Amino acid sequence: MNVPHPIPYQGSKRGIARHILKYFPGDVETLIEPFAGSAAVSLAVACHRKARRFVLNDVNEPLIRLWDQMINHPQKIAADYKKLWQNQLGKEREFYDSVRICFNRTQRADYLLYLLARCVKAAVRYNSNGEFNQSPDNRRKGAQPSTMLAQIMGASNLLKGRTALACQDYREIVRDASTTDLVYLDPPYQGVCGGRDRRYAQSLSYDSFLASLEELNSNKVSFIVSYDGRTGEKKFGKALPGSLRVTHIEIKAGESSQATLLGRAEDTFESLYLSSALVERIGRPLDDLEVQSSLLDIVAKKRLPADFLKRPRAVTSKRPKTVIDHILKHGHITTDELKQLYGYDHPPRAARDVREMGIPLETFKVVSPTTGRKVAAYRFGDPSNIRHDRSQGRQTFSKQFKLDLISEYGARCAICRGEYEERYLQIDHIPALETNL
Ligand SMILES: C[S@@+](CC[C@H](N)C(=O)[O-])C[C@H]1O[C@@H](n2cnc3c(N)ncnc32)[C@H](O)[C@@H]1O
């Protein structure tokens, strides 16, 4: 099913909307998007009938007016776009500049649609006077009018009669959310907050964003947040804190073109956070193994006694410590992650290192967010299976046991059969004594 997407928009979730949809329960009354932008998630949700009603909010007023036109007067806005598109032919650069001047005077929706279709990276940029100042992408003329008409009609058919539009700060919008709704929050990329770009970023502070999420939590409202991410091991943006009791999921958003240029194959992952009310609402049994494993991880993390955790935290050898640190942070580690994040080409070997330290690991299956295939993953096993007789990969033996072996076999190396002073002999694999010279 093709989801319409009339507005090209930097930061659009069009590419990963279908992954986000997997975490929607079957009973959403209203999907609220406080940071709607191009509304990629609402359009995908409407297309798959996963919510009855929609609230599209964005602090950018002309954008919301454009949405009003596209949903309620689709033929008219498509015709206005066609006129602009045709008039530009042969003088695209100058025409863009004059539409930009006109837009800054009038804030008209058709001008904004044309600018979005033609500007560099479809990125909305304003100067400190609040004027749109993005340059045109001179390689593109913007979507053909027939394509634009089809996309706008598609969006209108999905949203007309069931969508409320608002242009407020997100904090006002989330206040009205109820337990039958679902709030999808995709705030501006953290790097642009607090800059001079007032209309796009509107001083969105981390602390007040967290306060709004806490309010949603205390009202038991289901929410999903897109926030930080990473390319390879390089993180971008600040993660949400565990105090919010959110379940963290990573979605592969594509390959980093920058890394490809530098000759490295690195994937970009976007974080998704599910509120505890949503995780409960999805309920069990779940079809989706990915969610299931996240739920099990929550349970597993809660269940692990502090005494047990002391043991993995004390491990210092690099490979098992890498596995352990990842599990402590994310609840489990997949074989894909061991290969892609840490370069361990033989993941079972890394898991075995941990087991050899006496730390129980369970193997289970998850759906890899990167490939969609089922892959093996490891998490801590039953704490009662911890082996206190093992440390740093070797079984420890008592002095008495060594004396017993010596009295039984003599002070000999079991491999070369040579005789040595007792202090040069160590117990390796039972029942041999071998020299450590
Ligand atoms: C990353 S974009 C959202 C993209 C959207 N999910 C999509 O698929 O196109 C963030 C949006 O938040 C809006 N915004 C920024 N600050 C806001 C605020 N304080 N309240 C509401 N919207 C805000 C911006 O205008 C921008 O459209």
The ligand as an SDF file (V2000), in Angstrom:
LIG
                    3D

 27 29  0  0  0  0  0  0  0  0999 V2000
   11.5410   16.7110   13.2160 C   0  0  0  0  0  0  0  0  0  0  0  0
   10.2250   17.6980   12.6830 S   0  0  0  0  0  0  0  0  0  0  0  0
    8.9050   16.5420   12.6810 C   0  0  0  0  0  0  0  0  0  0  0  0
    8.9330   15.7140   11.4620 C   0  0  0  0  0  0  0  0  0  0  0  0
    7.7210   14.8190   11.3190 C   0  0  0  0  0  0  0  0  0  0  0  0
    7.7070   13.7190   12.2360 N   0  0  0  0  0  0  0  0  0  0  0  0
    7.6270   14.2900    9.9070 C   0  0  0  0  0  0  0  0  0  0  0  0
    7.5180   13.0780    9.6930 O   0  0  0  0  0  0  0  0  0  0  0  0
    7.6880   15.1060    8.9910 O   0  0  0  0  0  0  0  0  0  0  0  0
    9.8810   18.6740   14.0720 C   0  0  0  0  0  0  0  0  0  0  0  0
    8.7190   19.6310   13.9010 C   0  0  0  0  0  0  0  0  0  0  0  0
    8.4800   20.2340   15.1820 O   0  0  0  0  0  0  0  0  0  0  0  0
    8.0530   21.5740   14.9850 C   0  0  0  0  0  0  0  0  0  0  0  0
    8.2970   22.2870   16.2640 N   0  0  0  0  0  0  0  0  0  0  0  0
    9.4470   22.8150   16.7240 C   0  0  0  0  0  0  0  0  0  0  0  0
    9.2940   23.3020   17.9560 N   0  0  0  0  0  0  0  0  0  0  0  0
    7.9990   23.0770   18.3140 C   0  0  0  0  0  0  0  0  0  0  0  0
    7.2330   23.3290   19.4670 C   0  0  0  0  0  0  0  0  0  0  0  0
    7.7600   23.9350   20.5270 N   0  0  0  0  0  0  0  0  0  0  0  0
    5.9420   22.9290   19.5020 N   0  0  0  0  0  0  0  0  0  0  0  0
    5.3830   22.3330   18.4080 C   0  0  0  0  0  0  0  0  0  0  0  0
    6.0700   22.0770   17.2660 N   0  0  0  0  0  0  0  0  0  0  0  0
    7.3670   22.4310   17.2210 C   0  0  0  0  0  0  0  0  0  0  0  0
    8.8670   22.0520   13.8030 C   0  0  0  0  0  0  0  0  0  0  0  0
    8.2310   23.1190   13.1340 O   0  0  0  0  0  0  0  0  0  0  0  0
    8.9640   20.7740   12.9440 C   0  0  0  0  0  0  0  0  0  0  0  0
    7.9750   20.7560   11.9370 O   0  0  0  0  0  0  0  0  0  0  0  0
  1  2  1  0
  2  3  1  0
  2 10  1  0
  3  4  1  0
  4  5  1  0
  5  6  1  0
  5  7  1  0
  7  8  2  0
  7  9  1  0
 10 11  1  0
 11 12  1  0
 11 26  1  0
 12 13  1  0
 13 14  1  0
 13 24  1  0
 14 15  1  0
 14 23  1  0
 15 16  2  0
 16 17  1  0
 17 18  1  0
 17 23  2  0
 18 19  1  0
 18 20  2  0
 20 21  1  0
 21 22  2  0
 22 23  1  0
 24 25  1  0
 24 26  1  0
 26 27  1  0
M  CHG  2   2   1   9  -1
M  END
$$$$
